[in-house]
């Protein structure tokens, strides 16, 4: 299979999952214009992965390809029985809505193919935090049960949010592709998931709004498509107004560097206040398979279910159980999203049900159920935060305005519009209006919080509020983008005066232009888009470290399970720990600062740094054997970086404590005799 067809096979797999899980999805979204079709792929991948994880965590079902397929087939049969139970109604829905299904499938395929091509222009799984994310995926693929082994701290299990990486591993096993291919395909899949899910959710804002209006079906569909596409492009491709600020300052884009839009807020006059305020297109471009990106499709599914709750007149447990289930998934994928969207749920429920007591009790119940859904995870996870602190630095006022200028415009225009509707035209707020207001209210709260408090971690000095601002405002960006399409179309279709429509359009259009300038600079800077290299993510390794590459391939093909290896210890964001990251085999110590972050203390990374140095440089064979025995090392890797890091390398002693099982050039792998 050539690189050009990898994404086609992958799409067929996802298409099959979507078709198979549509009966279950339909139960959640019977009022949606697409009957939930867009979300069926996301729900299917999620449910299969969760059951595989849950059974693996209880040591009931090992994480084997056959076991994953067994779970998938079992769930497909369950969906078939659901379909059979109400086949006449569901067949009628298919016949009625097949054009919508086809349009959304074409949109998904196009988005998937587009970003698969983009990644194919720079597919290297190297740089930033790709080693970490790829290492998690590879460790999970080698795991028999869960939690998986920490590939960078031998003898320990992963103490991080790994469920999204597990979903990647599940799809990897279902596809039969190597992880160096599926890593890049998963980035493309997340792009396609987010684009189509946002299209569906934002489109349904307008669809549900116009149910009682005298619009033709064709006009409704046109408005749905326009609204959905505006929000979808804003969420997946849109930037902030940093390009506008640059253009005002320089009158051109010469020298514009796209990461600056995500590191704009800084404290001047020598104070260290490095902040992070990323957004989805930056995440897609840099292609770190991080939890905040992996969780985005599940966040959109959550908001879609919450929307259906707002419209339900009868109490049904199914949506509330799904809300709890998704909050549990949030905690295991990107823990910050649990409190954020629990707040979104509570505020939305309070606004619609108008009962503080019911809201409080239901919120507590949903939270407890979420804990139960994720209980096996809690048994093996130690919280890595260190409390709450008061912010010492505050953002200069113009900087947040640059980053959040578009939300200011869209929020004020919506509030002004609603005020006119209510006070002048005597119209009541619609259900969708209230829902959108809830999302806007939480989004603004998330922006203000990092100006007051922050969650403490190891970056307490130079990056005091960086992670807090990053995690909170990322979700603000998502909710602002999601609601923008609705707000624009809501205002333009409600005003009868053509002059007002033109005025509003020309007010927002220049800002939209600058928002969509950002992906041009980001994508072309990182990828170029002129030289398609394919989806294989390890070709860079073959060129940069040819002998090491051959050794890593040998380990991947010949070593089963997760025996411990030792390799050179290095700092984060470097090529060190490349063996453990690329194979999933645990090493004594990988990226030191990352382990410091995950464990909350530098004591063990510091001690293990010295242990690895002694293994490579000590001339004392007895001491070396003792250290190898202590950490149960099976393979010693001696390659390019080991020779650079340890100039006093004593590799002759390894032949006395083991044998060479692989050799290519100056790179060797020794198997230890215990």
Secondary structure, 3 states (H helix, E strand, C coil): CCHHHHHHHHHHHHHHHHHHHHHHHHHHCCCCCCCCHHHHHHHHHHHHHHHHHHHHHCCCCCCCHHHHHHHHHHHHHHHHHHHHHCHHHHHHHHHHHHHHHHHHHHHHHHHHHHHHHHHHCCCCCCCCCHHHHHHHHHHHHHCCCCCCECCCCCCCECCCCCHHHHHHHHHHHHHCCCHHHHHHHHHHHHHHHHHHHHHHHHHHHHHHHCCCCCCCHHHHHHHHHHHHHHHHHHHHHCCCCHHHHHHHHHCCCCCCCHHHHHCCCCCCCCCCCCCCCCCHHHHHHHCCCCHHHHCHHHHHHHHHHHHHHHHCCCCCHHHHHHHHHHHHHHHHHCCHHHHHHHHHHHHHHHHHHCCHHHHHHHHHHHHHHHHHHCHHHHCCCCCCCCCEEECCCCCCHHHHHHHHHHHHHHHHHHHHHHHHHHHHCCCCCCHHHHHHHHHHHHHHHHHHHCCCEEECCCCCCCCCCHHHHHHHHHHHHHHHHHHHHHHHHHHHHHCCCHHHHHHHHHHHHHHHHHHCCHHHHHHHHHHCCCCCCCCCCCHHHHHHCHHHHHHHHHHHHHCCCCCEEECCCECCCCCCCHHHHHHCCCECCCEHHHHHHHHCCCHHHHHHHHHHHHHHHCCCHHHHHHHHHHCCEEEEEECHHHHHHCCCCCCHHHHHHEEEEEEECCEEEEEECC
